[in-house]
Amino acid sequence: MSHAIATTTPELPRGIVRVMLRKQLQVMRSTLLAEITNQAHAGDQPMLRRFAQVESALRRMNEGTFGRCVECGGPIALERLQTSPDATWDGVCEAHGGHVQADR
């Protein structure tokens, strides 16, 4: 009799993942803030936009809307949030440039 070997790791509870994502966002915010305050990056528009995105993600966490697409309100895949914790669109809306109807 053979036994199948699990090839995937067990999924972490969503609460733990949320704590990990919050920590990741806080580290990103600190790093960006340090770079922005450095004279060499003062006025760097892409960096300022990235900082605003991270701040927005942290605000959404506090408001309870983190992990929801800002366009359609659907859930953003956990894998997407783990890769890009400041994501604001789900995969479908992102693919359509954020122009998907909320009734899907």
BELLIN-V636274 format. One record per run of one state. SS is the DSSP state (alpha for helix, beta for strand, coil for the rest). FROM is the first residue (numbers start at 0). LEN is the number of residues. If there is no record, write none. Layout:
BEGIN
ss;from;len
SS;FROM;LEN
SS;FROM;LEN
END
This chain:
BEGIN
ss;from;len
coil;0;13
alpha;13;24
coil;37;1
alpha;38;3
coil;41;3
alpha;44;19
coil;63;4
beta;67;1
coil;68;6
beta;74;1
coil;75;2
alpha;77;6
coil;83;7
alpha;90;5
coil;95;9
END
